[in-house]
């Protein structure tokens, strides 16, 4: 009788975490369905289109470089240009080691999925690969130890940022106003390939009403590259 009771208790203990996992999956799927419905409703009202698993070539410019990582994209007109906002993710797997209590080590793997919102402004003229990125710690050390190298002559910009790609082959000049906007923290790091001016921000897109606000600073980059007056949302 005691064995039956113990067995029943063990089964009950196991059932609780299993039920919690199942509930979490069900709730997660429901929230994702509601999120997509909200995005679709916003897109229809704004004259945008929503496409699942779009055929885009942005992955090489995104963290993790996951070719299948863009699972949803909204595209439409905003402030005189076309723009896109997309879901992107990649999974990072690492090896873990923990003591087994007997002088040895147990090895396992841990997977972490990182989610991003991709922001794209589609420009009028195509460009060779070009971008402005923040300097990492190693880049700053290298600059301090070995000299500036090829830079733009803007001391505050050159100290904290670097140009990637081929600025000389692009029809879009890196103006003093654009460099100053980076120094002031008014615009994000970005890359440009073809006509797609792109940046990304951590986390998934939740509130579609935030799309214009999210795109505002990237529109400022587009305007500064193109020499246009600032758009309504990017001033």
Secondary structure, DSSP 4 states (H G I P E B T S, - for coil): -HHHHHHHHHHHHHHHHHHHHHHHHHHHHHHHHHHHHHHHHHHHHHT-EEEES-----GGGSGGG-TT-EEEEEEEEETTEEEEEEEEEEEEEEEEEEE-SSS-EEEEEEEEEEEEEEEEEEEEEEEEEEEEEE--HHHHHHHHHH---S--S-HHHHHHEEEEE-GGG-SS---HHHHHHHHTT-S--EEEEEEEEEEEEES----GGGHHHHHHHHHHHHHHHHTPPPPTTT-
